[in-house]
Amino acid sequence: MMINVSSISEYVYCPIKVYLRQSEGCNIQTPAMLRGRLVHEVRRGFEELLKRNLWSVNEKMNAKTIFEILMEDVHEFVEKTLIKYCENNDMDPESAKTISRDLKDDLELESWLMAVKVWKIVSTNQKSGSDIADMFFPPVLLEFSIENLEMKLRGKIDRIEIMDGYYYPVEVKSGLPPIKGVWKSDALQIAAYSLLMEEEFNREVSVGFVDYMGACQRRPVFMDVNLRENLLNVLEEMRMMFHQGAVPEMVQSPKKCAKCEYSDFCEYAC
């Protein structure tokens, strides 16, 4: 059985959840999952708009003008994407309004922070808009599907950034980071993508990144020996669970179980 990289973080959170979905065929689409896909699509489009809009920037503009240029067509794009999701996925209109408001606030904040950075660069170095776009947005592969039959592992990488011949996996998360570093589940995902990329591109991947959009922060994940070993151990546990039904012992959590969409199927539910 092929293991999806996205299942690794779910396994760390709750092994039973992964077992029910992949072994028992319980594939429930929750509002949180739908929101996650929507946010990813909006952010992909937002990045393309930023790259396009940056070309119009010049050294005579102040930060406020640059911000207004960066935000051109952004609100309209968010609204159109939300309407599409409501029509195609039966998204609740009230939930859509909340998501729209939150997304617009986040994108405005990110655009303002970028506008200040861009203003400082163009005012001191007289870079063109196209130069700025290249600085902020290196060559990238988006939503890159990858798999390895020998490892029985596959996934879809949010971003692969390419700089000076090096490839860097980037995982985009809508939430907040821990106080230091990244969440364990996120580190394991980056490690899994790094292994797949090393086989796919025949080059070492020593570092990846997690973009925590809730805090507008990028955190590095270094592929050291301990992380690789931890990943291999988790993958082996998952294979044993799928092939032998060896579900690891878990500590029940009333809070987790109460919010879980699989509680009706799970014998461990509190």
ROZASE-149188 format. One line per 2 residues: their letters; for each residue x, y, z of N, C-alpha, C. Coordinates in steps of 0.02 Angstrom, whole numbers, plus 50000, padded with zeros to 5 digits. Layout:
N
a) X:Y:Z:X:Y:Z:X:Y:Z; ... $
This chain:
270
mm) 50042:49940:50000:50000:50000:50000:50044:50063:50000; 50028:50109:49954:50064:50173:49952:50041:50217:50010 $
in) 50088:50250:50041:50073:50296:50096:50075:50367:50070; 50024:50406:50083:50023:50476:50065:50061:50516:50118 $
vs) 50103:50561:50095:50142:50601:50143:50096:50640:50189; 50039:50664:50163:49993:50702:50204:49966:50661:50263 $
si) 49967:50594:50255:49942:50550:50309:49990:50547:50368; 50053:50565:50357:50103:50560:50410:50085:50607:50467 $
se) 50067:50670:50451:50050:50717:50504:49986:50695:50540; 49939:50666:50503:49878:50641:50534:49894:50582:50580 $
yv) 49941:50541:50559:49961:50484:50600:49991:50507:50666; 50032:50559:50664:50061:50586:50725:50006:50613:50771 $
yc) 49955:50643:50741:49899:50671:50779:49855:50616:50808; 49837:50566:50764:49795:50510:50786:49800:50453:50736 $
pi) 49834:50398:50754:49841:50341:50708:49774:50311:50687; 49726:50310:50733:49661:50279:50718:49627:50315:50660 $
kv) 49634:50379:50657:49603:50419:50605:49629:50398:50536; 49694:50389:50531:49724:50367:50468:49703:50296:50451 $
yl) 49701:50253:50501:49683:50183:50490:49611:50178:50464; 49565:50215:50493:49495:50212:50473:49486:50236:50401 $
rq) 49522:50289:50384:49513:50318:50317:49543:50273:50262; 49603:50248:50274:49637:50211:50221:49620:50136:50221 $
se) 49608:50107:50278:49595:50035:50281:49521:50019:50278; 49480:50062:50307:49408:50048:50309:49369:50087:50257 $
gc) 49403:50129:50218:49369:50166:50166:49325:50223:50191; 49338:50246:50252:49299:50302:50279:49334:50367:50259 $
ni) 49311:50397:50206:49342:50458:50181:49292:50516:50187; 49294:50550:50243:49247:50603:50258:49279:50670:50243 $
qt) 49243:50711:50206:49266:50779:50191:49236:50827:50243; 49279:50855:50283:49255:50900:50336:49260:50973:50314 $
pa) 49225:51018:50349:49232:51089:50333:49304:51113:50338; 49342:51084:50386:49412:51104:50394:49453:51084:50333 $
ml) 49440:51024:50306:49475:51002:50246:49458:51046:50186; 49393:51062:50180:49371:51105:50125:49402:51174:50130 $
rg) 49404:51199:50191:49435:51265:50202:49509:51263:50183; 49543:51208:50202:49614:51202:50186:49627:51204:50112 $
rl) 49586:51168:50072:49595:51168:50000:49581:51238:49970; 49529:51270:49998:49512:51337:49975:49569:51386:49988 $
vh) 49596:51384:50048:49650:51430:50066:49710:51418:50022; 49727:51355:50008:49783:51341:49964:49771:51370:49894 $
ev) 49711:51363:49868:49697:51389:49801:49701:51465:49800; 49674:51497:49851:49676:51570:49854:49749:51594:49857 $
rr) 49790:51560:49896:49859:51582:49904:49899:51571:49840; 49884:51518:49803:49918:51509:49739:49902:51567:49692 $
gf) 49838:51585:49689:49818:51641:49646:49846:51707:49670; 49847:51716:49736:49874:51777:49766:49947:51787:49747 $
ee) 49986:51733:49749:50056:51738:49731:50065:51759:49658; 50023:51731:49615:50028:51750:49544:50010:51823:49534 $
ll) 49961:51848:49570:49943:51918:49565:49999:51963:49591; 50031:51943:49646:50087:51982:49673:50143:51987:49622 $
kr) 50161:51930:49592:50215:51931:49543:50198:51976:49484; 50135:51973:49462:50114:52016:49406:50116:52089:49426 $
nl) 50089:52105:49485:50083:52174:49507:50150:52206:49523; 50198:52165:49543:50265:52192:49559:50298:52224:49499 $
ws) 50281:52201:49440:50311:52229:49379:50294:52303:49370; 50241:52327:49402:50221:52397:49395:50254:52443:49445 $
vn) 50294:52416:49489:50326:52456:49542:50387:52493:49514; 50397:52555:49537:50458:52591:49518:50483:52631:49578 $
ek) 50543:52661:49571:50577:52693:49627:50543:52758:49650; 50496:52785:49612:50463:52848:49630:50404:52837:49678 $
mn) 50385:52774:49689:50326:52759:49730:50343:52754:49804; 50295:52775:49846:50302:52765:49918:50270:52698:49937 $
ak) 50277:52680:50001:50253:52614:50023:50178:52607:50014; 50140:52660:50026:50067:52656:50020:50046:52643:49948 $
ti) 50078:52676:49901:50062:52666:49830:50080:52595:49809; 50137:52570:49832:50158:52502:49816:50108:52452:49844 $
fe) 50084:52464:49905:50034:52420:49935:49971:52418:49892; 49948:52475:49870:49887:52478:49829:49897:52441:49763 $
il) 49956:52445:49735:49970:52409:49673:49971:52333:49685; 50003:52313:49740:50007:52242:49756:49937:52212:49767 $
me) 49891:52250:49794:49824:52225:49809:49776:52229:49749; 49801:52252:49693:49757:52258:49635:49729:52190:49614 $
dv) 49663:52186:49610:49625:52126:49590:49624:52071:49642; 49656:52081:49700:49659:52027:49749:49590:52013:49780 $
he) 49555:52066:49802:49490:52055:49833:49441:52022:49784; 49443:52044:49722:49398:52015:49672:49413:51941:49661 $
fv) 49477:51924:49661:49497:51854:49652:49473:51812:49710; 49480:51836:49771:49456:51799:49830:49381:51786:49825 $
ek) 49343:51838:49807:49271:51831:49802:49251:51779:49749; 49282:51782:49691:49266:51735:49638:49282:51663:49659 $
tl) 49338:51654:49692:49357:51587:49714:49307:51560:49766; 49285:51603:49812:49237:51582:49862:49170:51564:49831 $
ik) 49148:51603:49782:49085:51588:49748:49089:51520:49714; 49146:51507:49683:49155:51442:49650:49151:51385:49700 $
yc) 49183:51393:49758:49182:51341:49808:49112:51331:49837; 49076:51384:49846:49008:51378:49872:48964:51341:49823 $
en) 48973:51354:49759:48932:51321:49708:48951:51248:49698; 49016:51233:49700:49039:51165:49684:49044:51119:49744 $
nd) 49051:51146:49803:49064:51104:49862:49012:51114:49918; 48958:51149:49903:48906:51159:49953:48933:51190:50017 $
md) 48978:51238:50010:49004:51273:50069:48950:51318:50098; 48945:51319:50162:48896:51361:50197:48912:51434:50183 $
pe) 48863:51474:50160:48875:51545:50144:48903:51585:50203; 48878:51572:50264:48903:51609:50322:48976:51592:50336 $
sa) 48993:51528:50328:49063:51508:50337:49106:51540:50283; 49079:51544:50222:49116:51575:50167:49131:51649:50181 $
kt) 49082:51684:50212:49093:51754:50228:49149:51762:50280; 49149:51718:50329:49201:51721:50381:49270:51707:50351 $
is) 49273:51655:50308:49336:51638:50276:49360:51696:50232; 49313:51726:50195:49330:51782:50151:49359:51840:50191 $
rd) 49328:51856:50246:49352:51912:50288:49421:51897:50315; 49431:51836:50340:49496:51818:50369:49550:51818:50315 $
lk) 49534:51791:50257:49584:51788:50203:49603:51858:50180; 49554:51901:50171:49569:51969:50149:49613:52006:50199 $
dd) 49598:51997:50264:49639:52029:50316:49711:52003:50312; 49718:51937:50305:49786:51908:50302:49823:51932:50241 $
le) 49790:51933:50184:49824:51953:50122:49842:52026:50122; 49800:52067:50153:49816:52138:50159:49878:52148:50203 $
le) 49881:52112:50259:49939:52117:50303:50002:52096:50267; 49999:52040:50233:50058:52015:50197:50078:52063:50141 $
sw) 50030:52093:50107:50045:52140:50054:50077:52204:50082; 50053:52225:50140:50082:52285:50171:50155:52272:50193 $
lm) 50167:52215:50223:50235:52198:50243:50281:52194:50182; 50256:52165:50128:50296:52161:50067:50306:52231:50037 $
av) 50255:52273:50041:50260:52340:50012:50316:52380:50046; 50321:52373:50112:50374:52409:50149:50443:52383:50128 $
kv) 50450:52317:50122:50514:52288:50101:50532:52312:50030; 50482:52309:49985:50494:52329:49916:50513:52403:49912 $
wk) 50478:52444:49950:50493:52517:49950:50565:52530:49972; 50588:52494:50023:50657:52504:50047:50707:52484:49993 $
iv) 50691:52430:49957:50738:52406:49906:50740:52454:49847; 50682:52473:49821:50681:52516:49760:50705:52586:49776 $
st) 50695:52610:49837:50716:52679:49854:50791:52684:49865; 50823:52629:49882:50895:52632:49895:50937:52600:49839 $
nq) 50909:52552:49803:50947:52517:49752:50922:52528:49681; 50866:52562:49674:50837:52577:49609:50828:52514:49566 $
ks) 50801:52463:49597:50787:52402:49561:50721:52410:49522; 50716:52375:49465:50654:52376:49427:50604:52329:49458 $
gs) 50541:52336:49437:50489:52292:49461:50503:52219:49446; 50530:52206:49386:50545:52137:49367:50601:52108:49410 $
di) 50650:52150:49427:50704:52128:49472:50677:52110:49541; 50631:52151:49565:50601:52138:49631:50562:52073:49630 $
ad) 50525:52062:49576:50485:52001:49570:50531:51940:49573; 50588:51943:49540:50635:51887:49541:50665:51877:49611 $
mf) 50675:51931:49647:50703:51926:49715:50654:51892:49762; 50591:51910:49758:50541:51884:49805:50513:51816:49784 $
fp) 50516:51803:49719:50486:51741:49694:50535:51704:49650; 50577:51662:49680:50624:51621:49640:50586:51570:49599 $
pv) 50620:51538:49551:50586:51486:49512:50555:51434:49558; 50495:51413:49542:50458:51369:49588:50415:51320:49549 $
ll) 50409:51260:49577:50362:51210:49553:50305:51206:49603; 50244:51217:49580:50186:51219:49625:50147:51154:49621 $
ef) 50122:51132:49680:50080:51072:49684:50112:51015:49645; 50175:51001:49661:50214:50952:49623:50200:50881:49649 $
si) 50168:50840:49607:50153:50771:49625:50216:50728:49617; 50229:50686:49667:50290:50646:49667:50277:50580:49703 $
en) 50308:50527:49679:50301:50462:49712:50361:50419:49698; 50371:50369:49742:50425:50321:49734:50397:50252:49750 $
le) 50397:50209:49700:50367:50143:49708:50407:50100:49757; 50473:50108:49757:50515:50068:49802:50502:50086:49875 $
mk) 50494:50151:49889:50479:50173:49957:50405:50167:49973; 50364:50155:49921:50291:50153:49930:50267:50217:49964 $
lr) 50290:50273:49935:50275:50338:49964:50259:50387:49908; 50207:50428:49919:50189:50477:49868:50159:50539:49902 $
gk) 50158:50593:49866:50129:50654:49895:50127:50709:49843; 50101:50766:49865:50098:50826:49823:50128:50883:49863 $
id) 50186:50907:49840:50223:50959:49876:50194:51027:49859; 50178:51066:49910:50149:51132:49899:50194:51174:49852 $
ri) 50259:51176:49868:50305:51215:49828:50374:51181:49828; 50407:51184:49771:50478:51167:49768:50513:51229:49741 $
ei) 50552:51262:49783:50588:51322:49762:50658:51302:49739; 50680:51333:49685:50744:51315:49654:50790:51376:49654 $
md) 50847:51371:49688:50894:51426:49691:50965:51400:49684; 51001:51426:49636:51071:51407:49625:51079:51331:49618 $
gy) 51031:51299:49586:51036:51228:49574:51014:51184:49631; 50994:51215:49688:50970:51177:49745:50893:51178:49747 $
yy) 50865:51122:49769:50792:51115:49772:50770:51114:49845; 50719:51154:49861:50696:51160:49930:50620:51146:49933 $
pv) 50599:51095:49971:50527:51084:49980:50498:51134:50029; 50439:51158:50013:50405:51206:50057:50334:51182:50069 $
ev) 50316:51176:50132:50248:51158:50151:50213:51220:50179; 50153:51234:50153:50116:51294:50174:50062:51274:50224 $
ks) 50064:51304:50283:50015:51291:50335:49977:51355:50352; 49912:51349:50363:49872:51409:50377:49875:51429:50450 $
gl) 49898:51385:50494:49897:51399:50566:49959:51434:50591; 49968:51430:50657:50024:51462:50691:50079:51412:50706 $
pp) 50141:51434:50709:50197:51390:50727:50202:51383:50802; 50241:51334:50825:50258:51331:50896:50304:51388:50915 $
ik) 50320:51395:50978:50364:51449:51000:50432:51445:50965; 50458:51384:50959:50522:51373:50925:50514:51319:50873 $
gv) 50550:51326:50818:50551:51274:50767:50484:51264:50733; 50470:51200:50716:50408:51182:50683:50376:51125:50721 $
wk) 50312:51113:50707:50278:51056:50737:50309:50991:50711; 50310:50940:50754:50340:50876:50736:50309:50848:50672 $
sd) 50244:50852:50666:50211:50825:50606:50233:50861:50543; 50244:50926:50548:50266:50965:50490:50338:50947:50471 $
al) 50380:50937:50522:50450:50917:50509:50452:50850:50473; 50409:50803:50494:50408:50737:50462:50384:50742:50390 $
qi) 50336:50786:50376:50314:50795:50307:50370:50821:50264; 50406:50872:50288:50462:50899:50250:50515:50845:50239 $
aa) 50528:50804:50290:50577:50750:50283:50556:50701:50230; 50492:50683:50229:50467:50636:50178:50474:50665:50108 $
ys) 50455:50728:50100:50462:50760:50035:50535:50764:50014; 50579:50775:50062:50651:50780:50046:50677:50713:50019 $
ll) 50657:50657:50051:50678:50592:50027:50652:50579:49956; 50589:50596:49944:50561:50587:49877:50597:50630:49825 $
me) 50613:50691:49844:50647:50736:49797:50718:50713:49783; 50752:50685:49832:50820:50660:49821:50820:50605:49768 $
ee) 50770:50562:49771:50765:50509:49720:50743:50537:49653; 50697:50584:49654:50669:50611:49591:50720:50653:49553 $
fn) 50758:50695:49589:50804:50742:49556:50877:50722:49562; 50891:50667:49597:50958:50641:49604:51006:50693:49633 $
re) 50984:50725:49687:51027:50773:49722:51004:50778:49794; 51051:50794:49837:51037:50796:49909:50992:50856:49926 $
vs) 50945:50844:49970:50902:50897:49996:50916:50903:50071; 50950:50955:50090:50973:50960:50159:50928:51004:50203 $
vg) 50884:51043:50172:50841:51087:50210:50776:51099:50172; 50722:51105:50210:50658:51124:50182:50628:51178:50227 $
fv) 50568:51201:50210:50538:51256:50248:50463:51244:50259; 50439:51271:50314:50367:51272:50327:50346:51345:50332 $
dy) 50299:51365:50289:50272:51433:50291:50208:51432:50334; 50212:51464:50393:50154:51469:50437:50120:51536:50422 $
mg) 50067:51532:50382:50036:51594:50358:50000:51631:50414; 49979:51596:50467:49946:51629:50522:49991:51679:50558 $
ac) 50057:51670:50551:50105:51715:50583:50151:51748:50532; 50138:51735:50467:50181:51763:50414:50254:51747:50427 $
qr) 50267:51685:50445:50336:51663:50460:50355:51601:50420; 50418:51600:50401:50446:51540:50370:50496:51510:50419 $
rp) 50488:51445:50433:50532:51410:50479:50570:51355:50441; 50636:51349:50452:50675:51298:50418:50669:51230:50452 $
vf) 50677:51178:50412:50681:51109:50437:50744:51078:50408; 50791:51060:50451:50854:51033:50428:50852:50957:50429 $
md) 50873:50927:50374:50869:50854:50366:50929:50821:50400; 50928:50818:50466:50982:50785:50502:50967:50710:50510 $
vn) 51016:50674:50538:51009:50601:50545:50950:50582:50589; 50939:50619:50642:50885:50603:50689:50816:50609:50656 $
lr) 50808:50662:50616:50744:50672:50583:50731:50617:50531; 50782:50599:50493:50774:50546:50444:50756:50479:50478 $
en) 50790:50465:50534:50776:50403:50570:50706:50403:50599; 50686:50460:50625:50618:50466:50653:50566:50454:50599 $
ll) 50577:50482:50540:50530:50473:50484:50526:50399:50464; 50582:50367:50457:50583:50296:50437:50547:50253:50489 $
nv) 50555:50269:50553:50520:50232:50605:50444:50241:50600; 50423:50303:50588:50351:50317:50581:50322:50281:50520 $
le) 50358:50282:50465:50335:50248:50404:50329:50172:50416; 50376:50144:50453:50373:50073:50468:50313:50057:50512 $
em) 50300:50100:50561:50241:50091:50603:50177:50093:50562; 50174:50140:50515:50114:50147:50473:50104:50085:50429 $
rm) 50159:50059:50402:50153:49999:50360:50129:49939:50401; 50154:49932:50462:50132:49877:50505:50058:49885:50522 $
mf) 50037:49947:50531:49967:49960:50547:49921:49940:50489; 49942:49957:50428:49901:49942:50370:49902:49867:50352 $
hq) 49961:49837:50356:49967:49767:50333:49950:49716:50387; 49963:49732:50450:49952:49685:50504:49898:49706:50553 $
ga) 49870:49765:50542:49819:49789:50588:49847:49807:50656; 49913:49819:50659:49946:49834:50723:49940:49908:50738 $
vp) 49881:49926:50764:49869:49997:50780:49905:50015:50844; 49947:50066:50844:49985:50084:50904:49938:50104:50961 $
em) 49961:50092:51022:49923:50114:51080:49921:50191:51080; 49865:50217:51101:49858:50289:51101:49823:50312:51164 $
vq) 49839:50373:51184:49808:50402:51243:49745:50440:51220; 49688:50420:51247:49626:50452:51227:49625:50525:51249 $
sp) 49597:50566:51206:49593:50637:51220:49521:50660:51207; 49483:50675:51259:49414:50698:51250:49407:50757:51202 $
kk) 49455:50803:51207:49451:50862:51163:49460:50843:51090; 49510:50801:51076:49521:50779:51007:49462:50738:50982 $
ca) 49439:50691:51022:49385:50647:51001:49321:50686:50987; 49307:50736:51028:49245:50774:51021:49243:50811:50954 $
kc) 49301:50831:50929:49304:50868:50866:49314:50823:50805; 49326:50758:50817:49346:50714:50762:49286:50692:50720 $
ey) 49293:50696:50655:49239:50677:50610:49229:50601:50605; 49276:50563:50635:49272:50490:50632:49247:50460:50698 $
sd) 49222:50502:50743:49202:50477:50809:49146:50425:50805; 49103:50430:50754:49048:50382:50747:49073:50312:50727 $
fc) 49133:50308:50699:49160:50245:50675:49213:50216:50722; 49238:50257:50768:49297:50238:50807:49278:50210:50874 $
ey) 49304:50151:50888:49290:50119:50953:49328:50151:51010; 49379:50192:50992:49418:50225:51043:49390:50293:51062 $
ac) 49338:50316:51026:49311:50382:51039:49285:50387:51110; 49300:50445:51141:49281:50455:51211:49206:50466:51217 $
